Amino acid sequence: MNREQKALFRQAQLAGLGIVVGGVGLATQHPWLPWIGLFIFMLGLIRFFLIRALIRRSRKWDDNSRETSASSQAPDSQSE
């Protein structure tokens, strides 16, 4: 797994932990534990989508910078 996949996997694990905490809270009938589980789940989902968008934006930026550097280094055959 590369770094991006590891980062996304950790956030998916956090969302899964929220589901587990919420389920345990419902099973044990604690009034506050399902809310904490819901909060952890939402936090994991929000972070997952934000990190995914950041990774996509950085890849797009890298691709654009490579294209501009390649075009600026290419010899201009029309001027000869």
C-alpha positions in Angstrom: 0.0 0.0 0.0 1.2 3.5 -0.8 1.0 6.4 1.6 -2.3 7.7 0.1 -4.0 4.3 0.5 -2.8 4.0 4.1 -4.2 7.4 5.0 -7.5 6.6 3.5 -7.6 3.1 5.1 -7.0 4.7 8.6 -9.9 7.0 8.1 -12.1 4.1 7.0 -11.0 2.3 10.1 -12.0 5.3 12.2 -15.4 5.3 10.7 -15.7 1.6 11.3 -14.7 2.1 15.0 -17.6 4.6 15.2 -20.0 1.9 14.0 -18.6 -0.6 16.6 -18.8 1.9 19.5 -22.4 2.9 18.5 -23.4 -0.8 18.3 -21.9 -1.6 21.6 -23.7 1.4 23.1 -27.0 0.2 21.7 -26.4 -3.3 23.0 -25.5 -2.3 26.5 -28.2 0.4 26.5 -25.9 3.2 27.5 -27.6 6.5 26.7 -24.5 8.4 25.6 -22.4 5.7 23.9 -24.3 5.6 20.6 -24.0 9.3 20.3 -20.2 9.1 20.8 -20.1 6.3 18.1 -22.1 8.4 15.7 -19.7 11.3 16.3 -16.6 9.0 15.7 -18.3 7.6 12.5 -19.0 11.1 11.1 -15.5 12.3 12.0 -14.0 9.3 10.1 -16.2 9.9 7.1 -15.5 13.6 6.9 -11.8 13.1 7.2 -11.9 10.2 4.6 -13.6 12.5 2.0 -11.4 15.5 2.8 -8.2 13.5 2.5 -9.4 11.8 -0.7 -10.1 15.2 -2.2 -6.7 16.5 -1.1 -5.0 13.5 -2.7 -6.9 14.0 -6.0 -6.1 17.7 -6.0 -2.4 17.1 -5.4 -2.2 14.5 -8.1 -3.9 16.9 -10.5 -1.5 19.6 -9.5 1.5 17.3 -10.0 0.3 16.2 -13.4 -0.2 19.9 -14.5 3.2 20.8 -13.3 4.8 17.9 -15.1 3.0 18.9 -18.3 4.2 22.5 -18.1 7.7 21.6 -17.3 7.8 19.1 -20.1 6.5 21.6 -22.6 8.9 24.3 -21.5 11.9 22.0 -21.9 10.8 20.6 -25.3 12.7 22.2 -28.2 10.5 24.5 -30.3 10.7 23.1 -33.8 8.5 25.8 -35.4 10.9 28.6 -34.8 13.7 27.0 -36.8 
